[in-house]
Amino acid sequence: MSVSCVKNLSFQDNSWYHIVDKLLAYADIEINGLRPFDIHVNNPDLFKRVLQYGSLGLGESYMDGWWECEQLDIFFQRVLRAGLKNKIPQNFKDILRVIVARVTNFQSRKRAWIVGKEHYDIGNDLFSLMLDPFMQYSCGYWHHATNLEQAQKNKLEMICQKLQLRPGISLLDVGCGWGGLAHYAAKYHGAKVHGITISAEQQKFAQKHCEGQDINILLQDYRDLNLQFDRIVSVGMFEHVGQKNYHTYFDVIARNLKPDGLFLLQTIGTQKTDMNFDPWIDKYIFPNGRLPSVQNIAKASERYFVMEDWHNFGADYDLTLMAWHERFVRSWPSLQNNYSDRFYRMFVYYLHSCAGAFRSRRIQLWQVLFSPHGVEGTLCIAR
């Protein structure tokens, strides 16, 4: 008898276990197996909790220490590629979430500030240790890069080249984060940058980081913008806009962009156009966040812009997330007095589950370049 079989004996009378065991078999994952992507169960109530509460039950039970997995990223890659979510019947709460999402604007002016307070304001100590020196909390570009810092520098330079920045050009950074892109565009390309964020902690950090440069950082909702810029960039912010606000978003961008300008949008995207979202991510990581589809972006932008280029490098987000995880774990001894052990498990779960999602290619990372009226001649796109 195998070690796996011996360990599973205590679950033989658990009907919930048999259902989960059968589902995981589709992904070639064993319960208490010997491989690094197999799960190890510490609480037999796990199976019932997962089947009753889905993604939320799986994530919360991991945070509570009910199960372990040596390589969570591979576990999620296998689960997603096997389509296990579609093999579990939706419960009433899942259906209700979709219905509510259809009728409620979760990203209204009032609610838009929630994600800033609950995620981006977690602590600059955490993000300073986990991220690269440019403080980029978005996908790096790993072409010809062997480390996180180089990958993020590649991304920043590629954005600046796609936008054809040069000294004196005015640049609006919608969702400027900790000011890394603003600082890079001003220092290395001479741009005059106006950045906005909904995170008070990000604003404080960015203002200090960008001292001495021609950069202005404001705490502001994008809907309140009413200026004119030569270029506009938005990196990792569109995920917080929401389907009910896509047309408003592109209307604001068009209103603030000069007729001969360029706009670059970088966003995570989903394969399907629907109202589904991950309830665990929504509750613990990015409240009210929703991923757009190709159709969402194309439909909302077509009345305002010509799409000049669409660049997918979603596979690079896997590398970025795993680099963040390595830095987070290495830095934990310096952080653990400020955060709980449950927070540690939550953040590890978040980084690994997202890495597995990108590795399975169920979600993507896009850079889309727009112009108001189309660029005359051939536009040279940096890669």
RALINHU-V464521 format. One record per residue. N is the residue number from 0. RES is the residue in one small letter. OMEGA is omega as a letter, one per 20 degrees, with the letter a starting at -180 (999 if undefined). BURIAL is 1 if it has 24 or more other C-alpha atoms within 12 Angstrom, else 0. Layout:
N & RES & OMEGA & BURIAL
N & RES & OMEGA & BURIAL
This chain:
0 & m & a & 0
1 & s & r & 0
2 & v & r & 0
3 & s & a & 0
4 & c & r & 0
5 & v & a & 0
6 & k & a & 0
7 & n & a & 1
8 & l & a & 0
9 & s & a & 0
10 & f & a & 1
11 & q & r & 0
12 & d & a & 0
13 & n & a & 0
14 & s & r & 0
15 & w & r & 0
16 & y & a & 1
17 & h & r & 0
18 & i & a & 1
19 & v & r & 1
20 & d & r & 1
21 & k & r & 0
22 & l & a & 1
23 & l & r & 1
24 & a & r & 0
25 & y & r & 0
26 & a & a & 1
27 & d & r & 1
28 & i & a & 1
29 & e & r & 1
30 & i & a & 1
31 & n & r & 1
32 & g & a & 1
33 & l & a & 0
34 & r & a & 0
35 & p & r & 0
36 & f & r & 1
37 & d & a & 1
38 & i & r & 1
39 & h & a & 1
40 & v & r & 1
41 & n & a & 0
42 & n & a & 0
43 & p & r & 1
44 & d & r & 1
45 & l & a & 1
46 & f & r & 1
47 & k & a & 1
48 & r & a & 1
49 & v & a & 1
50 & l & r & 1
51 & q & a & 0
52 & y & r & 1
53 & g & a & 1
54 & s & a & 1
55 & l & r & 1
56 & g & r & 1
57 & l & a & 1
58 & g & a & 1
59 & e & r & 1
60 & s & r & 1
61 & y & r & 1
62 & m & a & 1
63 & d & r & 1
64 & g & a & 1
65 & w & r & 1
66 & w & a & 1
67 & e & r & 1
68 & c & a & 1
69 & e & r & 0
70 & q & a & 1
71 & l & a & 1
72 & d & r & 1
73 & i & r & 1
74 & f & a & 1
75 & f & r & 1
76 & q & a & 1
77 & r & a & 1
78 & v & a & 1
79 & l & r & 1
80 & r & r & 1
81 & a & r & 0
82 & g & a & 0
83 & l & r & 1
84 & k & a & 1
85 & n & a & 0
86 & k & r & 0
87 & i & r & 0
88 & p & r & 0
89 & q & r & 0
90 & n & a & 0
91 & f & a & 0
92 & k & r & 0
93 & d & r & 1
94 & i & a & 0
95 & l & r & 0
96 & r & r & 0
97 & v & r & 0
98 & i & r & 0
99 & v & r & 0
100 & a & a & 1
101 & r & a & 0
102 & v & a & 0
103 & t & r & 0
104 & n & a & 0
105 & f & a & 1
106 & q & r & 1
107 & s & r & 1
108 & r & a & 0
109 & k & a & 0
110 & r & a & 0
111 & a & a & 1
112 & w & a & 1
113 & i & a & 1
114 & v & r & 1
115 & g & a & 1
116 & k & a & 0
117 & e & r & 0
118 & h & a & 1
119 & y & r & 1
120 & d & a & 1
121 & i & a & 1
122 & g & r & 1
123 & n & r & 1
124 & d & r & 1
125 & l & a & 1
126 & f & r & 1
127 & s & r & 1
128 & l & a & 1
129 & m & a & 1
130 & l & r & 1
131 & d & a & 1
132 & p & r & 1
133 & f & r & 1
134 & m & a & 1
135 & q & r & 1
136 & y & r & 1
137 & s & a & 1
138 & c & r & 1
139 & g & r & 1
140 & y & a & 1
141 & w & r & 1
142 & h & a & 0
143 & h & r & 0
144 & a & r & 0
145 & t & r & 0
146 & n & a & 1
147 & l & a & 1
148 & e & r & 1
149 & q & r & 1
150 & a & r & 1
151 & q & r & 1
152 & k & r & 1
153 & n & a & 1
154 & k & a & 1
155 & l & a & 1
156 & e & r & 1
157 & m & r & 1
158 & i & a & 1
159 & c & r & 1
160 & q & r & 1
161 & k & r & 1
162 & l & r & 1
163 & q & r & 1
164 & l & r & 1
165 & r & a & 0
166 & p & r & 0
167 & g & a & 0
168 & i & r & 1
169 & s & a & 1
170 & l & r & 1
171 & l & r & 1
172 & d & a & 1
173 & v & a & 1
174 & g & a & 1
175 & c & r & 1
176 & g & a & 1
177 & w & r & 1
178 & g & a & 1
179 & g & r & 1
180 & l & r & 1
181 & a & a & 1
182 & h & a & 1
183 & y & a & 1
184 & a & r & 1
185 & a & a & 1
186 & k & a & 1
187 & y & a & 0
188 & h & r & 1
189 & g & a & 0
190 & a & r & 1
191 & k & a & 1
192 & v & r & 1
193 & h & a & 1
194 & g & r & 1
195 & i & r & 1
196 & t & r & 1
197 & i & r & 1
198 & s & r & 1
199 & a & r & 1
200 & e & r & 1
201 & q & a & 1
202 & q & r & 1
203 & k & a & 1
204 & f & a & 1
205 & a & r & 1
206 & q & r & 1
207 & k & a & 0
208 & h & a & 1
209 & c & r & 1
210 & e & r & 0
211 & g & r & 0
212 & q & r & 1
213 & d & a & 1
214 & i & r & 1
215 & n & a & 1
216 & i & a & 1
217 & l & r & 1
218 & l & a & 1
219 & q & r & 1
220 & d & a & 1
221 & y & a & 1
222 & r & a & 1
223 & d & a & 0
224 & l & r & 1
225 & n & a & 0
226 & l & r & 0
227 & q & a & 0
228 & f & r & 1
229 & d & a & 1
230 & r & r & 1
231 & i & r & 1
232 & v & r & 1
233 & s & a & 1
234 & v & r & 1
235 & g & r & 1
236 & m & a & 1
237 & f & r & 1
238 & e & a & 1
239 & h & a & 1
240 & v & r & 1
241 & g & a & 1
242 & q & a & 1
243 & k & a & 0
244 & n & a & 1
245 & y & a & 1
246 & h & r & 1
247 & t & a & 1
248 & y & a & 1
249 & f & r & 1
250 & d & r & 1
251 & v & r & 1
252 & i & a & 1
253 & a & a & 1
254 & r & a & 1
255 & n & a & 1
256 & l & r & 1
257 & k & a & 1
258 & p & a & 0
259 & d & a & 1
260 & g & r & 1
261 & l & r & 1
262 & f & r & 1
263 & l & r & 1
264 & l & r & 1
265 & q & a & 1
266 & t & r & 1
267 & i & a & 1
268 & g & a & 1
269 & t & a & 1
270 & q & a & 0
271 & k & r & 0
272 & t & r & 0
273 & d & a & 0
274 & m & a & 1
275 & n & r & 1
276 & f & a & 1
277 & d & a & 1
278 & p & r & 1
279 & w & r & 1
280 & i & a & 1
281 & d & a & 1
282 & k & a & 0
283 & y & a & 1
284 & i & a & 1
285 & f & a & 1
286 & p & r & 1
287 & n & r & 1
288 & g & r & 1
289 & r & a & 1
290 & l & r & 1
291 & p & r & 1
292 & s & r & 1
293 & v & a & 1
294 & q & r & 0
295 & n & a & 1
296 & i & a & 1
297 & a & a & 1
298 & k & a & 0
299 & a & a & 1
300 & s & a & 1
301 & e & a & 1
302 & r & a & 0
303 & y & a & 1
304 & f & r & 1
305 & v & r & 1
306 & m & a & 1
307 & e & a & 1
308 & d & r & 1
309 & w & a & 1
310 & h & r & 1
311 & n & r & 1
312 & f & a & 1
313 & g & r & 1
314 & a & r & 1
315 & d & r & 1
316 & y & r & 1
317 & d & r & 1
318 & l & a & 1
319 & t & a & 1
320 & l & r & 1
321 & m & r & 1
322 & a & r & 1
323 & w & a & 1
324 & h & a & 1
325 & e & a & 0
326 & r & r & 1
327 & f & a & 1
328 & v & r & 0
329 & r & a & 0
330 & s & a & 0
331 & w & r & 1
332 & p & r & 0
333 & s & a & 0
334 & l & a & 1
335 & q & r & 0
336 & n & a & 0
337 & n & a & 0
338 & y & a & 0
339 & s & r & 0
340 & d & r & 0
341 & r & r & 0
342 & f & r & 1
343 & y & a & 1
344 & r & r & 1
345 & m & a & 1
346 & f & r & 1
347 & v & r & 1
348 & y & r & 1
349 & y & a & 1
350 & l & a & 1
351 & h & a & 1
352 & s & r & 1
353 & c & r & 1
354 & a & r & 1
355 & g & r & 1
356 & a & r & 1
357 & f & a & 1
358 & r & r & 1
359 & s & a & 1
360 & r & r & 1
361 & r & r & 1
362 & i & a & 1
363 & q & r & 1
364 & l & a & 1
365 & w & r & 1
366 & q & a & 1
367 & v & a & 1
368 & l & a & 1
369 & f & r & 1
370 & s & a & 1
371 & p & a & 1
372 & h & a & 0
373 & g & a & 0
374 & v & r & 0
375 & e & a & 0
376 & g & a & 0
377 & t & r & 0
378 & l & r & 0
379 & c & a & 0
380 & i & r & 0
381 & a & r & 0
382 & r & 999 & 0
